[in-house]
Structure formats: structure tokens, C-alpha cells
């Protein structure tokens, strides 16, 4: 008996008492852990975003333009990519040149842009994850992967959920979903962390509410 036959024999013995039908197994996973309130959920989101090295800011709706203007100025951004459906009032306090998100934009052109400002589809507190779905105020996936600085606006509490299952209920799987947990980062076999390889080196999240 060779190794393959031994392994298959063990599998057959393990499955000997399993029913032949394909009835789905009910796993009974929790939809959400506990019953967190709105404040607790938002605090957890901010904590986990920061843990992933995202820079977290909070402001009211009226303060949003000045906060975005300040973040772009501190970055020294002279140009910013703008999704077609973004509220232009958000950029009223910045003099940076606005670059439209168009199908003709090349990776080289986007690489020369300093920053990108977008909204999001949903934010997940337990994992510190921002999800983009390519909506009008988020633009094409590539505009959030090529520029080195991404400013993402999250509306609180409307766009904040506690768990991944709750987020999935809000998302359309047919859309181009981008899940972002902190700035782009990777580690080699020596565990040396390198940021900016697969996306923005700096992620700034503004919690507005």
C-alpha cells in the first residue's frame, strides 16, 4: 500500500458514517459579538484603524472641508484625484489641482498625483476595515491604489457596522469591492515591513458625524 492509498483509506473511514445527502451544515456563527452601542462601535473602529497605522480624524459635517484642506496642505499635495460623484464642497478649502477619475487615466499619470479623496461604502469596527464598492463618490479601484496618499471619509454612524456579516448584508458582491485595513504594507521573510507596495503608503480616515 502506497501513501496515496493509505490517505484515501483514512478519508473513507472518516466518512463512513456521514449521510449521503448534501444537506448544508448549520454552523451557527454569531452575526455580531455582543450588543455594542453606537459609541462603542465607533470607538472600536477608530482604535482598530489606528492599530493598522491609519491616521484617524474626527469632525462634524461643517468642519469636513477645512479638515480635508488641512490634511492635503500638511501633505504638501498640489494635486488630488476626485471621483465623479464626490461632494465638491468637501474640497472647497483646498487649492490643490483636481484630477478627474477617467477611463483614459494611465497608471503613470495617477502615480504623479499627490493624493486622492474618496467616500466609502461601509466601515467595519471589529476589523478596522474600510470597504469601497466603486460607487460615484469612491471612483475606480485604481485611483485608491496608485496615489501614495488616500483620504477616506466615513459617515458616522450611518456607514459604520460592528461585524463583517453586517457589512456583507450592505454590499453588492457584483460590484468591485476593495477592502482596506490600514495603509498598504507587506513583510518579507525577515519580517521587515515595507509600506506602499500595493497601494497608498498613507491612509487618513475622517470620521464625520
WOKAQUI-V269760 format. One record per run of one state. SS is the DSSP state (H for helix, E for strand, - for the rest). FROM is the first residue (numbers start at 1). TO is the last residue. If there is no record, write none. Layout:
((SS,FROM,TO) (SS,FROM,TO))
This chain:
((-,1,2) (H,3,14) (-,15,37) (H,38,51) (-,52,54) (E,55,59) (-,60,63) (H,64,75) (-,76,78) (E,79,82) (-,83,87) (H,88,91) (-,92,96) (E,97,100) (-,101,106) (H,107,111) (-,112,114) (E,115,118) (-,119,121) (E,122,124) (-,125,128) (E,129,132) (-,133,140) (H,141,144) (-,145,148) (E,149,155) (-,156,159) (E,160,161) (-,162,163) (H,164,170) (-,171,177) (E,178,180) (-,181,184) (E,185,187) (-,188,192) (E,193,195) (-,196,201) (E,202,208) (-,209,209))
